Amino acid sequence: MQQDARKEANSYYQASGRTLTGDAAVLSGNPRGVLVYSPELVVLMKPVMLREELLWGDLADNPPEADAWYVHLLVGNVRLARRLADTLPPLGWLCFQRGRRNSRPHVYRWSSLLIHNNRKEIN
């Protein structure tokens, strides 16, 4: 059985100096913020301007000209997350930082995420 994603998210937050409750509260005020909190999947993400990396972590920021989805936190069932991605308005890019220690951004085309998702479903 897969570990409860909520417990994994809470473990991350205990070591981060932030709180899940605080980040979720800020993100829930963002009209285009995405918040999923379930035993299977925890996701916090929002639209951003790809070239404005310094604003990615500001969960309240909601640029009208956003061109990317920023994944602030994703824990749990990645296959489910990919399926849910199909329900979001498409933006050009998906970006995230793997861990907060490595600040190097990771950037992928949004369409490649969905194409990969569709291939997984077919196989």
N, C-alpha and C positions, 0 to 999 in steps of 0.2 A: 504494500500500500504506500502511495506517495505521501510524503510529509505534508502537513497542513501549511499551505502557503502563508496564512496569516501569522503563524508562529515564526516562519522564516523571515517575514517582513519585520516583525517585532524584534527579532534578533539583530537584524541589520540596523534598525533604528536605535537600539540600545547602544551600539558602538559608534553611531554617527554624530552624536551631539545634537541631533534634531529629534522631533517626535512625529510619529505617524499621524497622531491626532491633529497636530498643528498643520502639517503639510496637507492632510486631507481637508481640513477646514478651509485653508487658503484656496486649494484647487477647486473645491466645490463652489466657490464664489466666481470662478472663471467660467464664463458662458460656454466655452468650447473645451473645457477641461474634461478629462476622462478619468474616472475613478471606479475601479472594480475591486471589491473586497469580499472574497469568498474563500472557502477552504481549498478550492482548486486553483485559484488565481488571484493575485493582487497586482494591480496596475495603477500607476499614477503617470499620466502623460498630458501633454498640451501642445497646441500649435506654437511654432516659433519662426523667427527669421533665421535661416541657416547661418548667415554671416554675422549674426549678433550673438555669438556664443556666450558672452558674459551675461546675457539676459535669460539663458535657458533655465537656470535654477530658480528664477523668480516665477513661482507658480501662479501668481496673480496676473502676470503680463499676458496680454491677449492681442498681439499685433494683427490688425485687419488684413495686412498683406502677407500673412504667414505663408511660408513655402515648405515647411517641414513639420513633422511630428517629433517632439522630444519625449523620449521615454525616461522619466525621472526614476521610476522603479518598476521592475517587472520580476515577479517571483511566482513560480509554479508551472502550470501546464502551458508550455509554449505553443503546442499545437492548437489549444483552445484560443490563445491570444491571437494567433494568425487567422483563425476563423473569424474572430470578432473584428479584426482589422478590416475585413471586407465590408463591415457595416459603417465604417467611418468615412467622412468626406475625404477623398484622396488629395494629398498634397504631394509635392514633388519628391520629398526626401523623408527618411527616418533617421534620427540621430540619437545618440546616447553616449554616456561615458561609463566604461566598465569599472565599477568601483569608484570611490571618490579619491583614492590614492593616485590612480593613474588618470590624470586629467585630459589625456589625449582623446579627442572626440572620435567616435566611430560614425560614419555616414554611409547610408545605403539608399539607393533609389527605392521609392515606395512601390513602384511597379514590380521591381524584382522580388520584393517581399510577397506580393500577391501572386506573381507567377510561380514562385517557389511553393507557396501555399497550395495553389491549384494542382501542381505536380504531385505534392504529397497526398492530396485527396484522391487522385486518380490511381496511384500505386497501391 
